Amino acid sequence: MTDLIQTYNKYPIEIVKGFGSYVWDKNGKKYLDFYGGHAVCILGHCHPKIVKAINDQSKKLVFYSNIVTTQPQEKLAKLLSHTFKPEMVKVFFSNSGSEANETALKIARKYTGKKQIISFKGAFHGRSISNLSITGFKKYQQFAPDLQEFTTFAEFGNMQSVKQAYTKDTAAIICEPIQSIGGIKMVSKKFYQDLAKFCKNKNILLIFDEIQTGLGRTGTFWFAEYLEISPDITTSAKGLASGLPIGATIVKEKIATTINPGEHGSTFGGGPIPCATAIATLKSIPNINNKSKYLIKKLQKHPIIKTIHGKGLLLGLELHKENSQFITQCLKNGLIIGASNNPKIYRIMPPLTITKEEIDNFIKKIPNEQ
């Protein structure tokens, strides 16, 4: 019996230890982790550079609020800003992806003086009230505010649908460029580029939720780089500090200058330890393109896999038929993966540090029969 509120249908294991691409349960069983706690453990578990960063910073300064300057926060903001060059950006730190997206919505409404947001069916942007209003799944919308007043949902990949959703009160379009829980769904490169052009022509903001697609996971540091577009606001979280809570809202400078002191804030956002850890994370992110190609090539030969969705190391494995026991079967084989809202598609988000040997091990652990 647990004293926790049961908000998750938990896997039937208790994890007590992790290192690299593996975790161990309380009984000593070893699992290859190709889920990473929702794509959070981007460098695997207990990476030596991450452990060192946490340890070193904890001996200097554990916390002070944003009423003063701290060097880890300044250094991390500079590192993130550099990834957007030559575009000039400013950064706001919070504690999670939900907060990063809330901040993006708030800034978009302040900058444009408008309220309406266009989002997409099948998108997931967080569990706070405002983010549920832009999350495109009906089962979550029971908690959302007045959707008719604040949000219109377009069809992902359909520009005509976007144009029909636009009104004179539209402030921004928010896009999860690869819909993760929606089944690792991505659309044509042209759609994203047309979306960026539409926002520019209508003088509204384009917000890219790169909470899962960013930080090198899809082959470029930001997925927008691959698309050759420049969103007005980009949000990041998940793997940014390798498991410590942090979110980042990265805003083009001309937009950021409209935010005045006192109009937004966060007590814990950008604390010294998460920022120091994020610095170590960003400095350790490898290029994953060759690993991704090797993994996809291996997966294409597997008998139970029909189609592979996604890009880089954010992939969806579509099975030939539904199998409600698939995750349980994987756990039995010592493998952790994730589900999606599509009962045939299962998500994998392994650490960017995986080796070819671990990929081979992963392929062996996938059940051969459904």
N, C-alpha and C positions, 0 to 999 in steps of 0.2 A: 504494500500500500504506500502510495506516495502522497506527500503534502503539496505537490505541484498541481496547478491548474492544468488540465489535460488539453492543450491546444494542438498537439501533434499526435498522429498515429505513429508511434515510435517503432523503429526496428527492434526486434527482440534480442538486442545485445547491449551490454554495458561496456563502454570503451574506457580503459584505464591508462593506456599508454600509446604513444605514437612516435615514429621516427621515419623520416624520409617519406616514401610512398606507402608505408604500412602502419596499421594500428593493431593493438591487441586488446581482447576483451578480458573480463575479470577471471575467466577460466584459462587464460593463457593462449587462446586461439588467435592466430595471426590472420589478418585480412589485408588484401591489396586494396587500397582506398582510391577508387576512381570517381569519387564524388566530392571529396574534400570539404565536407560540411557546407554544401551549397556554393561551391567554387571559391571558398574562403582561403583554404590552405594552399595558396598559389605556389609556394616553394616547398610544399610537403610539410611534414610535422617536425617541429623542434629543429629547424634548420640552424646550424651552428652560428651563422651570422645574425640570425634573428634572436636567438637566445642571448648572444653577446650584447646586442643592442639593448635589449630589455634590461639585462643585468647592469650594464654600464650606466644607463640613464637613471636607473632606480637608485644608484649610489650618489647621483648629483642632485636631481630634483624630480620628485614624483609628480607634483602637481602645483600649478597656480592658475588662477582664472585668466580670462582674456583682458583683464584690466591692466595687465602688464605685458611686455614683450618677452617671449621666450625663443631662444635660438633654434631649437628643433622645429618649431612651427614655421619660423621664417625660412629656414633651409628647405623644408619640405615644400613650402609654397613656391620657392624658386625652382626646385627640381621639377615640379608639376608644370609650372609656367613654361619652362624650357621645352617641354614636349609639344607645345603648341606654336613654337616659332615658325614663321615670323609674326604670327598673330600675337597681339598683346592681350594678356588676360590677367584677371585677379581671382584669388581663391578664398572661399569661405569653408572652414572646417566645422563639422558636426560629429555626431556619434554613430551614424548609420546611413544606409541608403535611403530609407524613408525620409529622414531629416534632410538629406541632400536634395531629394526631389521636392519636398515641401518648400525648401529655400528657393529652388528654381522657379516654382509656381509663384511664390510671393514676389520675387524679383521681376518676373515677366509681367505681372499685373501692375506693379509699381511703375515699371518703365513705360508700358504702353497706355496705362490708364484704362485698361479694359479688363473684363472678367472671364470671358469664355475661353475654354481650353478644348482643343481637338486632340483626342487620343485615339487609340486603335483597339478594335475588338481583338481579344486574345493577348493583350499586353498586361504585364504585371509590374506595378511601380511601388508597392509597399503596402503596409497594413494600417497606417494612420488614417484618420478620417478623410483628409484631403486627397491622399494618395489612393484610397479606395474609390474615390470619385473619378479617377482617371484609369482605374484598373478594369480591363475589358472582360470581366467574367461576372455573370449575373449572381453567382452564389456569394460573392463578396459584397455586392452592392446594397444588401440589406442594411449595412452600417453607414452608407455614404450619404452626404448631404444631397440637396435637391439637384439631381443630375440634369434636369431640363434647363436649370438656370446657369449651371457652371460648366457642363461637359457635353460634348457631342462625340460619339464614337464612329469613326470611319472604318472602312474595310482596308486591312493591311495590304498594300500593294496596288490599291485601286485609286488613282489620282482623281478620277471623276467623283468618287465618293468623298474625297477630301474637299474638293471644290464645293460640293453640295453641303458639306458640314460648315463651311466658312460663313461667318456673318460679320457685320461691321463692329461687333463687340468681341471678336476673336483676338485674344492676346498672344497666344502661342500654340504651337503644335508640339506635343511631346511624343517621342518615338523610342521604343525599346528596339534597337535595330536588328537584333536577333531575339525573337520572342522565346524565352527559355522555357518557362513552365508551360507555355502554349504549345510546346512540342518542337523546340529548336527550329522555329520557323523564320526563314529569311526570304526576301523577295529580290527582284531584279535590281541590279545596280542603278539602272535608269530611274527606277521609282524614287530611290533616295535622292538622287540628283535633281529630279523634277520637284521633289518635295522642298529641297533647299531653295530652288529658284522661285517656287510659289511663295514661300515665306518672305523672301527678299522683295518680290514684286508687290506683295500685300503689306509690307512693312510690319510683319509680325515676327515673333521669335521662334526659332527652331531649337528645341531642347532634346538632346540626345542622352538617354539613360544608358550609360556605358558601365553600369555597375557590374555586369557579368562579362561584357564584350571587351572591356578595356584592359589595360596593363599587360599587353602582349599576348593575351589568351587567344586572340583570333589571327595572330600572325603579324599584325602591325601593332604599334603601341596602343593606338586607338582605332576602333573599327572605322571611324570616319576617315582616317588616312587612306585606308583601302578604297573607300567610296569616293575619295577626292572631293570631299565637301568640308565645310567649316561651320559646325553648329554654333549658335549664339551662346548657348549654355550647355555644358557637359557635366554629368554627375558621375561620381565614382564612389565605391565603398568596397564591400566583399573582401577581396584579396589585398587591398591597399596596405594594410598593416599585418598581413599574414595571420590574422585571427584576433587581433586586438580591435576593439570597436572604434571605427573612424569612418566618416563620410566626407566627401569633398564636392563642393559646387564650384565649378570653374567657369567664369563669366568673362565675355569679351569686355575689354577695358571701358569702352564707351558706354556700356550698359551698367557696369559696376559703379561708375562715378555718380550714378543717380541715387545710390543707397547712402543715407546719412547716418551718422552715429546715433545709436539708440533705436533705430528702426528694425534692427535684427540682432540676434546674439545667441550665444550658447555658453553655458557655464563650463561644461566638460569638453566641448568641441575643440579639437586640436591640442589636447594635453601633451605634456612633454614625452611621456613614455610611448603612447601610440604614434606620435610624430617621429620620434627617433627610430621606432620599429619600421615605420613606413619608409623612411629614408634608406634603411638597410635593405628593405624589400625591393624598392625601385632600382637600387644599385646592383641587385642580384638577378634581375629578370633576364632569362636567356631567350634567344631566338628559337622558336619552336616549329618552324616551317618544315624542316626535314623530318622531325619526329611525327608531325601531323600526317605528312604524306605516307610515312611508313605505317602508321597506325591505320589509316584509312585503307591502304592497300591490303593489309591483313584482314580488316573487317569485311571487305568486299568479298572475300573468299569464304566467309563463315556461312554455314548452311541455313541457320535460322534467321539471318538478317536479310531483309528485303531491300531497304534503302538506308543510306546514311545522310543525315541532315546536318547543317551547320558548317562551321569553318574553324580551322586551327584545332584547338583542344577544347572547344565547346561544341560537342557533337550529340546528335540524337540518333539512336539505333532503332529503326522501325522494323519490327518483327513481321513475319508473314501472317501471323494470326495473334489474337489477343491471348495473353497468358497472365492471369492474376497472381500466379505464384512465382513469377520470374525473379523478382527481387529476393524472395525467400530461397529460391534455388541458387542464386548467386551467393547469398550469404552462407549457405551450406558449403559452397565451394571455396569459401574464404575470399569473397569479392564484394565490395560495396559500390553500388551504383545508385542512381536516382530515378524517380518516376517523373511523369509529366501529366498534363491534363488530357493527353491523347493516350488511351489505354494500350496502344500498340507501340508507343515511342518511349524509350528509356534514355535518360540523360547521363552522359559521362563528362566530367570536368576534372581530369587528373591533374596533379601538380605539373607545372611547366618544367620541372626538373626530372621528369621520368626518363628512364633509359630504354633502349631497344630491348634489353633483356626483360624489363618489367612489362613492356608492351607484349612481348611474346608470352609472358606469364599470364597476363590479362586475357589474351586470346584463348589460352588453355582453360581458363577458369569459367569462360562463358558456357552455359549449358548447351550441349549439342542437340538436344531434343526439347520440344515444347510440350 
